Amino acid sequence: MNMTVEQRDGVKVVELQGDLDTTTVPTVHAGLIAEVADGVRLVLDMHGVRYMSSAGLRLMLSVYRKAQERGGDLVLVGLSDAIRDTMEVTGFLNFFQAYETLEDGLRVLGAPR
């Protein structure tokens, strides 16, 4: 699992590449939580995530809750059909705003494209 972070006009964009499973979640969790500052505007770019286990779902919910606690916003972009379906069936998608493109996520958070 690779994670890159960049700043775009006050929005943090975190791109994830690889699988989110029990072996990768602890490292990714530590990295993501470190990015959740007060009032953060965060886009998680999931275009490169091929697989997400239940550990990955719990990770997403944990980061979402941390962002909410700190007065921030978090959106997901680029969910594969399989991951979107799993998140929808399990009810996890109810917590998130999810968009197809990074540009859409940035626009929702108020960053110029």
Rosetta constraint file for C-alpha pairs under 8 A:
AtomPair CA 1 CA 16 HARMONIC 7.04 0.50
AtomPair CA 1 CA 17 HARMONIC 5.54 0.50
AtomPair CA 1 CA 18 HARMONIC 4.52 0.50
AtomPair CA 1 CA 19 HARMONIC 5.98 0.50
AtomPair CA 1 CA 20 HARMONIC 7.22 0.50
AtomPair CA 1 CA 24 HARMONIC 6.34 0.50
AtomPair CA 1 CA 28 HARMONIC 7.86 0.50
AtomPair CA 2 CA 16 HARMONIC 5.82 0.50
AtomPair CA 2 CA 17 HARMONIC 5.03 0.50
AtomPair CA 2 CA 18 HARMONIC 6.52 0.50
AtomPair CA 3 CA 14 HARMONIC 6.68 0.50
AtomPair CA 3 CA 15 HARMONIC 5.62 0.50
AtomPair CA 3 CA 16 HARMONIC 4.74 0.50
AtomPair CA 3 CA 17 HARMONIC 6.44 0.50
AtomPair CA 3 CA 28 HARMONIC 7.39 0.50
AtomPair CA 4 CA 14 HARMONIC 5.63 0.50
AtomPair CA 4 CA 15 HARMONIC 5.25 0.50
AtomPair CA 4 CA 16 HARMONIC 6.81 0.50
AtomPair CA 5 CA 12 HARMONIC 6.77 0.50
AtomPair CA 5 CA 13 HARMONIC 5.66 0.50
AtomPair CA 5 CA 14 HARMONIC 4.52 0.50
AtomPair CA 5 CA 15 HARMONIC 6.47 0.50
AtomPair CA 6 CA 12 HARMONIC 5.82 0.50
AtomPair CA 6 CA 13 HARMONIC 5.31 0.50
AtomPair CA 6 CA 14 HARMONIC 6.64 0.50
AtomPair CA 7 CA 11 HARMONIC 5.64 0.50
AtomPair CA 7 CA 12 HARMONIC 4.64 0.50
AtomPair CA 7 CA 13 HARMONIC 6.12 0.50
AtomPair CA 8 CA 12 HARMONIC 6.28 0.50
AtomPair CA 8 CA 13 HARMONIC 7.05 0.50
AtomPair CA 8 CA 111 HARMONIC 7.18 0.50
AtomPair CA 9 CA 111 HARMONIC 5.74 0.50
AtomPair CA 9 CA 112 HARMONIC 6.99 0.50
AtomPair CA 10 CA 41 HARMONIC 7.20 0.50
AtomPair CA 10 CA 111 HARMONIC 7.03 0.50
AtomPair CA 11 CA 40 HARMONIC 7.31 0.50
AtomPair CA 11 CA 41 HARMONIC 5.00 0.50
AtomPair CA 11 CA 42 HARMONIC 5.77 0.50
AtomPair CA 11 CA 43 HARMONIC 7.25 0.50
AtomPair CA 11 CA 106 HARMONIC 7.33 0.50
AtomPair CA 11 CA 109 HARMONIC 7.39 0.50
AtomPair CA 11 CA 111 HARMONIC 6.64 0.50
AtomPair CA 12 CA 35 HARMONIC 7.99 0.50
AtomPair CA 12 CA 40 HARMONIC 7.48 0.50
AtomPair CA 12 CA 41 HARMONIC 6.18 0.50
AtomPair CA 12 CA 42 HARMONIC 4.83 0.50
AtomPair CA 12 CA 43 HARMONIC 6.21 0.50
AtomPair CA 13 CA 42 HARMONIC 5.96 0.50
AtomPair CA 13 CA 43 HARMONIC 4.81 0.50
AtomPair CA 13 CA 44 HARMONIC 6.12 0.50
AtomPair CA 13 CA 45 HARMONIC 6.90 0.50
AtomPair CA 14 CA 42 HARMONIC 7.41 0.50
AtomPair CA 14 CA 43 HARMONIC 6.16 0.50
AtomPair CA 14 CA 44 HARMONIC 4.98 0.50
AtomPair CA 14 CA 45 HARMONIC 5.90 0.50
AtomPair CA 15 CA 44 HARMONIC 6.03 0.50
AtomPair CA 15 CA 45 HARMONIC 4.57 0.50
AtomPair CA 15 CA 46 HARMONIC 6.40 0.50
AtomPair CA 15 CA 47 HARMONIC 7.82 0.50
AtomPair CA 15 CA 48 HARMONIC 7.62 0.50
AtomPair CA 16 CA 44 HARMONIC 7.36 0.50
AtomPair CA 16 CA 45 HARMONIC 6.21 0.50
AtomPair CA 16 CA 46 HARMONIC 5.65 0.50
AtomPair CA 16 CA 47 HARMONIC 7.48 0.50
AtomPair CA 16 CA 48 HARMONIC 5.94 0.50
AtomPair CA 16 CA 49 HARMONIC 6.22 0.50
AtomPair CA 17 CA 46 HARMONIC 7.30 0.50
AtomPair CA 17 CA 47 HARMONIC 7.50 0.50
AtomPair CA 17 CA 48 HARMONIC 4.24 0.50
AtomPair CA 17 CA 49 HARMONIC 5.13 0.50
AtomPair CA 17 CA 50 HARMONIC 7.81 0.50
AtomPair CA 18 CA 48 HARMONIC 6.04 0.50
AtomPair CA 18 CA 49 HARMONIC 4.89 0.50
AtomPair CA 18 CA 50 HARMONIC 5.90 0.50
AtomPair CA 18 CA 51 HARMONIC 7.34 0.50
AtomPair CA 19 CA 24 HARMONIC 7.28 0.50
AtomPair CA 19 CA 49 HARMONIC 5.62 0.50
AtomPair CA 19 CA 50 HARMONIC 5.64 0.50
AtomPair CA 19 CA 51 HARMONIC 4.83 0.50
AtomPair CA 19 CA 52 HARMONIC 6.03 0.50
AtomPair CA 20 CA 24 HARMONIC 5.77 0.50
AtomPair CA 20 CA 25 HARMONIC 5.83 0.50
AtomPair CA 20 CA 49 HARMONIC 7.17 0.50
AtomPair CA 20 CA 51 HARMONIC 6.11 0.50
AtomPair CA 20 CA 52 HARMONIC 4.64 0.50
AtomPair CA 20 CA 53 HARMONIC 6.28 0.50
AtomPair CA 20 CA 55 HARMONIC 7.38 0.50
AtomPair CA 20 CA 56 HARMONIC 5.07 0.50
AtomPair CA 21 CA 25 HARMONIC 5.73 0.50
AtomPair CA 21 CA 51 HARMONIC 7.64 0.50
AtomPair CA 21 CA 52 HARMONIC 5.91 0.50
AtomPair CA 21 CA 53 HARMONIC 5.06 0.50
AtomPair CA 21 CA 54 HARMONIC 7.45 0.50
AtomPair CA 21 CA 55 HARMONIC 5.76 0.50
AtomPair CA 21 CA 56 HARMONIC 5.70 0.50
AtomPair CA 22 CA 26 HARMONIC 7.47 0.50
AtomPair CA 22 CA 53 HARMONIC 7.41 0.50
AtomPair CA 22 CA 55 HARMONIC 5.73 0.50
AtomPair CA 22 CA 56 HARMONIC 7.55 0.50
AtomPair CA 24 CA 28 HARMONIC 6.29 0.50
AtomPair CA 25 CA 29 HARMONIC 5.70 0.50
AtomPair CA 25 CA 55 HARMONIC 6.68 0.50
AtomPair CA 25 CA 56 HARMONIC 6.26 0.50
AtomPair CA 25 CA 59 HARMONIC 6.85 0.50
AtomPair CA 26 CA 30 HARMONIC 6.33 0.50
AtomPair CA 27 CA 31 HARMONIC 6.34 0.50
AtomPair CA 28 CA 32 HARMONIC 6.01 0.50
AtomPair CA 29 CA 33 HARMONIC 5.96 0.50
AtomPair CA 29 CA 59 HARMONIC 6.33 0.50
AtomPair CA 29 CA 63 HARMONIC 7.66 0.50
AtomPair CA 30 CA 34 HARMONIC 6.22 0.50
AtomPair CA 31 CA 35 HARMONIC 6.74 0.50
AtomPair CA 32 CA 36 HARMONIC 6.77 0.50
AtomPair CA 32 CA 63 HARMONIC 6.97 0.50
AtomPair CA 33 CA 63 HARMONIC 6.33 0.50
AtomPair CA 33 CA 66 HARMONIC 7.44 0.50
AtomPair CA 36 CA 40 HARMONIC 6.01 0.50
AtomPair CA 36 CA 42 HARMONIC 7.89 0.50
AtomPair CA 36 CA 63 HARMONIC 7.79 0.50
AtomPair CA 36 CA 66 HARMONIC 7.01 0.50
AtomPair CA 36 CA 67 HARMONIC 5.87 0.50
AtomPair CA 36 CA 70 HARMONIC 7.61 0.50
AtomPair CA 36 CA 72 HARMONIC 7.85 0.50
AtomPair CA 37 CA 67 HARMONIC 7.60 0.50
AtomPair CA 37 CA 70 HARMONIC 6.69 0.50
AtomPair CA 37 CA 72 HARMONIC 7.78 0.50
AtomPair CA 38 CA 67 HARMONIC 7.79 0.50
AtomPair CA 38 CA 70 HARMONIC 4.71 0.50
AtomPair CA 38 CA 71 HARMONIC 6.03 0.50
AtomPair CA 38 CA 72 HARMONIC 6.42 0.50
AtomPair CA 39 CA 67 HARMONIC 7.73 0.50
AtomPair CA 39 CA 70 HARMONIC 6.00 0.50
AtomPair CA 39 CA 71 HARMONIC 4.78 0.50
AtomPair CA 39 CA 72 HARMONIC 4.12 0.50
AtomPair CA 39 CA 73 HARMONIC 7.31 0.50
AtomPair CA 40 CA 67 HARMONIC 6.97 0.50
AtomPair CA 40 CA 70 HARMONIC 7.68 0.50
AtomPair CA 40 CA 71 HARMONIC 7.29 0.50
AtomPair CA 40 CA 72 HARMONIC 4.52 0.50
AtomPair CA 40 CA 73 HARMONIC 6.27 0.50
AtomPair CA 40 CA 74 HARMONIC 7.98 0.50
AtomPair CA 41 CA 72 HARMONIC 5.67 0.50
AtomPair CA 41 CA 73 HARMONIC 4.88 0.50
AtomPair CA 41 CA 74 HARMONIC 6.06 0.50
AtomPair CA 41 CA 109 HARMONIC 6.56 0.50
AtomPair CA 42 CA 72 HARMONIC 7.72 0.50
AtomPair CA 42 CA 73 HARMONIC 6.11 0.50
AtomPair CA 42 CA 74 HARMONIC 4.69 0.50
AtomPair CA 42 CA 75 HARMONIC 6.47 0.50
AtomPair CA 43 CA 74 HARMONIC 5.76 0.50
AtomPair CA 43 CA 75 HARMONIC 5.01 0.50
AtomPair CA 43 CA 76 HARMONIC 5.82 0.50
AtomPair CA 43 CA 77 HARMONIC 7.07 0.50
AtomPair CA 43 CA 102 HARMONIC 7.78 0.50
AtomPair CA 43 CA 105 HARMONIC 6.44 0.50
AtomPair CA 43 CA 106 HARMONIC 7.21 0.50
AtomPair CA 44 CA 74 HARMONIC 7.40 0.50
AtomPair CA 44 CA 75 HARMONIC 6.29 0.50
AtomPair CA 44 CA 76 HARMONIC 4.88 0.50
AtomPair CA 44 CA 77 HARMONIC 6.21 0.50
AtomPair CA 45 CA 76 HARMONIC 6.14 0.50
AtomPair CA 45 CA 77 HARMONIC 4.99 0.50
AtomPair CA 45 CA 78 HARMONIC 6.01 0.50
AtomPair CA 45 CA 102 HARMONIC 6.79 0.50
AtomPair CA 46 CA 76 HARMONIC 6.91 0.50
AtomPair CA 46 CA 77 HARMONIC 5.82 0.50
AtomPair CA 46 CA 78 HARMONIC 4.96 0.50
AtomPair CA 46 CA 79 HARMONIC 5.46 0.50
AtomPair CA 46 CA 80 HARMONIC 7.83 0.50
AtomPair CA 47 CA 77 HARMONIC 7.10 0.50
AtomPair CA 47 CA 78 HARMONIC 4.37 0.50
AtomPair CA 47 CA 79 HARMONIC 6.03 0.50
AtomPair CA 47 CA 80 HARMONIC 6.99 0.50
AtomPair CA 49 CA 79 HARMONIC 7.74 0.50
AtomPair CA 49 CA 80 HARMONIC 7.68 0.50
AtomPair CA 50 CA 80 HARMONIC 7.41 0.50
AtomPair CA 51 CA 83 HARMONIC 7.14 0.50
AtomPair CA 52 CA 56 HARMONIC 5.21 0.50
AtomPair CA 52 CA 57 HARMONIC 6.92 0.50
AtomPair CA 52 CA 83 HARMONIC 6.70 0.50
AtomPair CA 53 CA 57 HARMONIC 6.55 0.50
AtomPair CA 54 CA 58 HARMONIC 6.28 0.50
AtomPair CA 55 CA 59 HARMONIC 6.19 0.50
AtomPair CA 56 CA 60 HARMONIC 6.28 0.50
AtomPair CA 57 CA 61 HARMONIC 6.39 0.50
AtomPair CA 57 CA 87 HARMONIC 7.56 0.50
AtomPair CA 57 CA 92 HARMONIC 7.37 0.50
AtomPair CA 58 CA 62 HARMONIC 6.08 0.50
AtomPair CA 59 CA 63 HARMONIC 6.24 0.50
AtomPair CA 60 CA 64 HARMONIC 6.12 0.50
AtomPair CA 61 CA 65 HARMONIC 6.11 0.50
AtomPair CA 61 CA 92 HARMONIC 7.44 0.50
AtomPair CA 61 CA 95 HARMONIC 7.75 0.50
AtomPair CA 62 CA 66 HARMONIC 6.20 0.50
AtomPair CA 63 CA 67 HARMONIC 6.15 0.50
AtomPair CA 64 CA 68 HARMONIC 6.24 0.50
AtomPair CA 64 CA 74 HARMONIC 6.48 0.50
AtomPair CA 64 CA 95 HARMONIC 7.78 0.50
AtomPair CA 64 CA 96 HARMONIC 7.80 0.50
AtomPair CA 65 CA 69 HARMONIC 6.11 0.50
AtomPair CA 66 CA 70 HARMONIC 6.30 0.50
AtomPair CA 67 CA 71 HARMONIC 6.29 0.50
AtomPair CA 67 CA 72 HARMONIC 4.81 0.50
AtomPair CA 67 CA 73 HARMONIC 6.20 0.50
AtomPair CA 67 CA 74 HARMONIC 6.78 0.50
AtomPair CA 68 CA 72 HARMONIC 5.39 0.50
AtomPair CA 68 CA 73 HARMONIC 6.68 0.50
AtomPair CA 73 CA 109 HARMONIC 7.57 0.50
AtomPair CA 74 CA 96 HARMONIC 7.42 0.50
AtomPair CA 74 CA 97 HARMONIC 7.60 0.50
AtomPair CA 75 CA 96 HARMONIC 6.20 0.50
AtomPair CA 75 CA 97 HARMONIC 5.09 0.50
AtomPair CA 75 CA 98 HARMONIC 5.88 0.50
AtomPair CA 75 CA 99 HARMONIC 7.68 0.50
AtomPair CA 75 CA 105 HARMONIC 6.31 0.50
AtomPair CA 76 CA 96 HARMONIC 6.96 0.50
AtomPair CA 76 CA 97 HARMONIC 6.28 0.50
AtomPair CA 76 CA 98 HARMONIC 4.67 0.50
AtomPair CA 76 CA 99 HARMONIC 6.31 0.50
AtomPair CA 76 CA 105 HARMONIC 7.15 0.50
AtomPair CA 77 CA 98 HARMONIC 5.56 0.50
AtomPair CA 77 CA 99 HARMONIC 4.73 0.50
AtomPair CA 77 CA 100 HARMONIC 5.36 0.50
AtomPair CA 77 CA 101 HARMONIC 5.67 0.50
AtomPair CA 77 CA 102 HARMONIC 5.83 0.50
AtomPair CA 77 CA 105 HARMONIC 6.34 0.50
AtomPair CA 78 CA 98 HARMONIC 7.92 0.50
AtomPair CA 78 CA 99 HARMONIC 6.59 0.50
AtomPair CA 78 CA 100 HARMONIC 4.90 0.50
AtomPair CA 78 CA 101 HARMONIC 5.89 0.50
AtomPair CA 78 CA 102 HARMONIC 7.33 0.50
AtomPair CA 79 CA 83 HARMONIC 6.10 0.50
AtomPair CA 79 CA 84 HARMONIC 5.70 0.50
AtomPair CA 79 CA 98 HARMONIC 7.69 0.50
AtomPair CA 79 CA 99 HARMONIC 7.89 0.50
AtomPair CA 79 CA 100 HARMONIC 7.07 0.50
AtomPair CA 80 CA 84 HARMONIC 6.01 0.50
AtomPair CA 81 CA 85 HARMONIC 5.99 0.50
AtomPair CA 82 CA 86 HARMONIC 6.22 0.50
AtomPair CA 83 CA 87 HARMONIC 6.09 0.50
AtomPair CA 84 CA 88 HARMONIC 6.02 0.50
AtomPair CA 84 CA 93 HARMONIC 7.47 0.50
AtomPair CA 85 CA 89 HARMONIC 6.05 0.50
AtomPair CA 86 CA 90 HARMONIC 6.10 0.50
AtomPair CA 87 CA 91 HARMONIC 6.02 0.50
AtomPair CA 87 CA 92 HARMONIC 4.83 0.50
AtomPair CA 87 CA 93 HARMONIC 4.95 0.50
AtomPair CA 88 CA 92 HARMONIC 6.15 0.50
AtomPair CA 88 CA 93 HARMONIC 5.00 0.50
AtomPair CA 88 CA 94 HARMONIC 7.28 0.50
AtomPair CA 91 CA 95 HARMONIC 7.91 0.50
AtomPair CA 92 CA 96 HARMONIC 7.50 0.50
AtomPair CA 93 CA 97 HARMONIC 7.64 0.50
AtomPair CA 93 CA 98 HARMONIC 7.78 0.50
AtomPair CA 98 CA 105 HARMONIC 7.76 0.50
AtomPair CA 99 CA 104 HARMONIC 6.24 0.50
AtomPair CA 99 CA 105 HARMONIC 6.12 0.50
AtomPair CA 100 CA 104 HARMONIC 7.10 0.50
AtomPair CA 101 CA 105 HARMONIC 6.58 0.50
AtomPair CA 102 CA 106 HARMONIC 6.16 0.50
AtomPair CA 103 CA 107 HARMONIC 6.06 0.50
AtomPair CA 103 CA 113 HARMONIC 6.34 0.50
AtomPair CA 104 CA 108 HARMONIC 6.24 0.50
AtomPair CA 105 CA 109 HARMONIC 6.43 0.50
AtomPair CA 106 CA 110 HARMONIC 6.23 0.50
AtomPair CA 106 CA 111 HARMONIC 5.18 0.50
AtomPair CA 106 CA 112 HARMONIC 7.16 0.50
AtomPair CA 106 CA 113 HARMONIC 6.97 0.50
AtomPair CA 107 CA 111 HARMONIC 5.52 0.50
AtomPair CA 107 CA 112 HARMONIC 6.58 0.50
AtomPair CA 107 CA 113 HARMONIC 7.00 0.50
